[in-house]
Amino acid sequence: MESGLFLFGLLIALFAIYRLVSRRLTGAQTTVRALLRDYHAFERTGLPEHECLLRVLTHRSGWRNLPLVFLAEIVKRLKTKEVVFRFVSLAEGYRYDRKHLPAIAGKKDMEVAMREVARWLGDFGNRLQMKNRLKEAEFVQKLALGLQPDQYFTNLPLATTYYRMERYSDAVPLFEKGLARLEKSADVSALLNGLEPGADLNALRTSYEEMYAACLKAAGSQSSRT
């Protein structure tokens, strides 16, 4: 009797987990299909890509109430419908569009707003990287890089992911750019976002240098740093 109840409870738990995972996957697929359907409707009117993307966002629940200047900046920086839709799907999947974006989007300085969104993406990407979910980390970190291509906190995490994926040639330019920006930055606290509590900044900096040297050797490249 007890074993039967245990088995029944186990089956219920497994079914709940299955529904949770399948809902997340199905939700992302449904979001992208809906975005594409709306995009193609605007595309048929002859509008250029960036204008179609902006129309899609301004007609979408959770986004239509955000300032137009913020939406236009997202579209301008992420550039293509594939990348914009990845961002929208991710933000909606974690309800970031409703919980955090309204406050960020209301900022007067769009550079500051884009930096905050990129830091959220970087933090999320770091957590995925720590769990060895490298393809997912790459997906998120590339979005952060698209929003803030000249920041150390977007270049170095993606470089680390490529290093761990043994994509050394891809990692080298990101390490070079990220380390150069890090040397010139007065505030390096963003490096610690998403890392273990108590992470040491100097040790992290040394780790980046070592990974960069290993990538140069593996890729047979010469350093372009001066």
Secondary structure as UniProt FT lines:
FT   HELIX           2..43
FT   TURN            44..46
FT   HELIX           49..58
FT   TURN            61..65
FT   HELIX           68..78
FT   HELIX           81..93
FT   TURN            94..95
FT   HELIX           96..99
FT   HELIX           101..105
FT   HELIX           110..130
FT   TURN            131..132
FT   HELIX           134..147
FT   TURN            149..150
FT   HELIX           152..164
FT   TURN            165..166
FT   HELIX           168..184
FT   HELIX           189..192
FT   TURN            193..194
FT   TURN            197..198
FT   HELIX           201..219
//
